[in-house]
Amino acid sequence: MLEDGDVAARIPVLDLQRAESFYSDKLGLEPSERRPGGLRYRCRSGEFTLFESAGAAVGDHTQMAWTVDDLEATVDRLRARGVTFEEYDLPGLRTVDGIAEVAGNYPSRGGVGERAAWFRDSEGNLLGIGQPIT
């Protein structure tokens, strides 16, 4: 059933042109497909679509995340492009210079936890990047 299907994220945006500029200028991503009211992006593994929506972004939880091989280098490159990372100081989640260590997160990836960072896109969607701690 569903476990045999492909999965992809759908991210709502209020202003598709503004969002496309953010994803291009700040994240270095170009759409692989354009269609009325939406843009599709392909990454190393998986894909996501930005679609025009009148609803506001929820923004209170991670809506999409990338797993990267080198979190610090990725954060540094994105900062150089103007991305601002979220800072958290909550019970069980504290960032230092935008990066948090989450013990026990995703042990199925062969690690003992995850290092992660979060940022918002131009539309207020909360996006994350992570690297397993092995």
Phi and psi in degrees as a GROMACS rama.xvg file:
@    title "Ramachandran Plot"
@    xaxis  label "Phi"
@    yaxis  label "Psi"
@TYPE xy
-63.938  -31.4991  LEU-2
-63.0209  -17.1777  GLU-3
-93.7836  -3.01467  ASP-4
-94.6253  165.181  GLY-5
-83.4418  153.112  ASP-6
-126.154  145.25  VAL-7
-147.68  150.659  ALA-8
-88.1762  149.358  ALA-9
-123.066  117.877  ARG-10
-113.583  120.543  ILE-11
-76.1621  143.116  PRO-12
-136.652  143.747  VAL-13
-79.4039  -38.3659  LEU-14
-127.021  101.798  ASP-15
-62.5855  -39.3539  LEU-16
-65.7606  -43.8934  GLN-17
-63.241  -43.2372  ARG-18
-63.887  -42.2369  ALA-19
-60.7901  -40.5874  GLU-20
-62.3618  -43.5559  SER-21
-61.4537  -49.681  PHE-22
-65.0142  -31.2323  TYR-23
-79.3248  -57.1616  SER-24
-69.3875  -42.8004  ASP-25
-89.9489  -39.0741  LYS-26
-102.565  -11.324  LEU-27
72.7013  24.9525  GLY-28
-106.208  139.655  LEU-29
-119.425  140.218  GLU-30
-65.7728  140.844  PRO-31
-88.277  -16.1115  SER-32
-151.884  139.279  GLU-33
-117.737  137.265  ARG-34
-144.801  161.45  ARG-35
-54.1392  121.557  PRO-36
78.7273  8.78467  GLY-37
-162.121  159.951  GLY-38
-134.525  136.412  LEU-39
-109.529  137.557  ARG-40
-122.397  139.849  TYR-41
-114.488  137.678  ARG-42
-118.626  -175.45  CYS-43
-50.3424  -44.5719  ARG-44
-137.992  108.4  SER-45
105.24  178.209  GLY-46
-152.023  164.002  GLU-47
-145.847  158.187  PHE-48
-124.826  134.855  THR-49
-95.4852  130.899  LEU-50
-132.211  141.976  PHE-51
-66.9945  133.203  GLU-52
-146.002  142.715  SER-53
-79.0358  -15.9571  ALA-54
-78.3269  150.375  GLY-55
-80.864  152.258  ALA-56
-63.8729  141.575  ALA-57
-67.7988  -52.609  VAL-58
70.5178  -1.91376  GLY-59
-93.3855  -8.50463  ASP-60
-144.347  161.948  HIS-61
-66.1199  122.36  THR-62
-94.3001  -22.5142  GLN-63
-162.968  147.829  MET-64
-146.658  151.431  ALA-65
-109.262  144.467  TRP-66
-99.413  127.842  THR-67
-121.711  162.764  VAL-68
-82.9344  -27.0363  ASP-69
-141.674  96.5183  ASP-70
-62.3039  -47.1098  LEU-71
-60.0515  -44.7455  GLU-72
-63.6089  -39.5129  ALA-73
-65.8991  -45.3708  THR-74
-60.5482  -45.1684  VAL-75
-60.316  -45.0158  ASP-76
-64.8396  -41.1798  ARG-77
-68.4597  -39.7277  LEU-78
-59.5946  -41.5918  ARG-79
-62.7293  -24.4293  ALA-80
-90.8435  0.298486  ARG-81
100.487  10.8587  GLY-82
-79.2273  134.562  VAL-83
-104.301  127.194  THR-84
-93.1122  146.012  PHE-85
-72.3959  149.934  GLU-86
-118.964  133.566  GLU-87
-127.325  143.608  TYR-88
-141.849  77.1483  ASP-89
-121.265  160.277  LEU-90
-58.1779  120.847  PRO-91
85.1991  -3.84338  GLY-92
-149.178  107.92  LEU-93
-134.805  128.199  ARG-94
-96.4816  148.53  THR-95
-125.837  115.91  VAL-96
54.736  39.0259  ASP-97
86.8312  -3.63442  GLY-98
-118.996  133.723  ILE-99
-115.191  151.489  ALA-100
-107.011  127.303  GLU-101
-116.383  100.124  VAL-102
-66.1187  138.025  ALA-103
77.5507  -0.216392  GLY-104
-78.8935  124.226  ASN-105
58.9545  54.1144  TYR-106
-64.796  -18.4797  PRO-107
-64.8538  -14.9331  SER-108
-89.3235  12.546  ARG-109
85.2643  19.4687  GLY-110
-127.531  -176.61  GLY-111
-108.444  3.31182  VAL-112
170.077  -163.456  GLY-113
-144.639  145.188  GLU-114
-103.017  135.876  ARG-115
-146.557  158.249  ALA-116
-144.058  151.049  ALA-117
-130.759  149.741  TRP-118
-149.495  164.357  PHE-119
-107.138  143.573  ARG-120
-83.0775  -176.361  ASP-121
-63.1535  -17.6484  SER-122
-102.721  0.938115  GLU-123
92.8938  2.323  GLY-124
-70.1094  136.179  ASN-125
-89.8304  119.2  LEU-126
-118.084  150.606  LEU-127
-131.051  161.592  GLY-128
-134.948  144.185  ILE-129
-146.172  161.909  GLY-130
-141.26  125.584  GLN-131
-60.7407  144.216  PRO-132
-94.127  118.248  ILE-133
